[in-house]
Structures are given as structure tokens and as C-alpha cells.
Amino acid sequence: MSFIKASVAAFTLSIVSLLGIVHLSEAKPQTPQRIRFDPPTPPDPGEPSDRGQGGGSRGPCEERYQSFTALVPVIRPDTLWGLTVRDRPTVWFSLPAQLNTEAPAQWRLQDAKGKLIYKTILRIPKTTSTSQIISLSVPTTAPPLTKGTYRWELAIFCDESIDTPVVRRGTIEHMTASPKLQQELAIAKTPLERATNYAKYGIWYDALSELGTQIRVSKNNNAIAAWNELLQQQNLTAPPTITPCCTTK
């Protein structure tokens, strides 16, 4: 009888232990979010659009480049806008897969009054079986940005015999970093920490650039995860396959 009681007690203890393990497993916290973008207050309507729309009538070019996307938040339907504190910010784009030929493109930047700041002709690279990410910056040959609004445009001519390009447009709002942001950036030790600081203050262009630059250099897993999280928070997706861009025509 004592043997039976001991066996029952051992069985009961095993069940309790098993339930405890299951309970602890279910209660295990999820991986904490690496980055959180706090959207700033957008400006009044009027900024240029075309994240997902072509610059002309639909045809072979627009169909081929349908997934050509500017990785910038949409603050209103078809209106792209973001902040930067850098005097030479970077804009990131997602190119469609399987582009078999290089394509000429025009990259230009204007101020709020329409004055041309910079313009150049580029060659957009070929892509593989997956979409590719490219980045375009304000080069050192152009004046540095100061506080104010600037409008960028990337127009791709997928066929040099066709005059109507596929166009994506957006806005950069340059601002001065707050003393608190400057302090946090000064003590940040990694690109991910700097990106997190930028995102917390709503500085989109610089947050994404910190992550994209690190991924291009080192394929850092934490940076890749943060890249995906940041884009998803603005309903964007772009596998972090970054390709060099671009040769000057």
C-alpha cells in the first residue's frame, strides 16, 4: 500500500512539474521590439506624391516597375514625407526583381520654391531574382541642406526610346536636432542605438539610413530585424538586399 501511495505521489508531482513547465513556456515573453518610430506631426497638404504611382500613362515601363517603391512614410494618400537632421540625407528605394538591363534615371532635388539644388543622370543597376534596395544621397558637390523643405524625384527610363519615365517623388523636411537628441546620439555606441534614437524622435530618413548602412557593411542580424520592424510600422516591406548604386551616365 505504501508503495502505491508513493507511486501516486510521484506521478502527481510529475504532472504538477510538467504543468509548471508548460505554464512557464506559455508565459515566456516575446522578443522585445528593437525600434519604434514615433511619427511627427505632418505638414499641411501639398507635398508631392507617387510612391506607388507612375509618372505617366501605364505601359510596359510602368508594369515592369510597378513595385518600384520609395521607402518613405505616406502621411496622406499618395503623399510621401519625412524628417532629417543631416545636411546630406539619403533616400532609400526598393527595385523590382529580375530587371535584366540597366536603366537610365534622373535624380533631382529642389527647394520649396522649386529652385533646382542638384540633378544628375544615373544608371539603375540590374536586379536578381529578388527585389533590391538602392540608396541615393545629396552628394558633396551639391549645397548642404539647411532648415526647410526639399523635394526629391527619381525618374527611371526603363526604355531609352520611351520619353515617359516611371517617377517616384517625395519630400524631405530638414530640421535641427534637439539638444536631447544630440545628447542621446553622442552616447549611442552602435548604429542600431542611433537608429533607435532617430526613430524615437520621428527622424525617418536618418533612422532608416543608419540601419541600411550597417546592413550593407556587415549584414548585422539585429539591424536587419530592426529594418524590417521599422518598415512594417509604416506599412512598407523591403527585404534588406542592398546593391551598390549608381553609376553616373
PyMOL commands that set and color helices and strands:
alter all, ss='L'
color gray80, all
select helices_A, chain A and resi 2-27+60-64+179-187+191-200+204-218+221-232
alter helices_A, ss='H'
color red, helices_A
select strands_A, chain A and resi 69-70+74-76+79-84+90-95+103-111+116-124+132-137+148-156+166-174+247-248
alter strands_A, ss='S'
color yellow, strands_A
deselect
rebuild
show_as cartoon
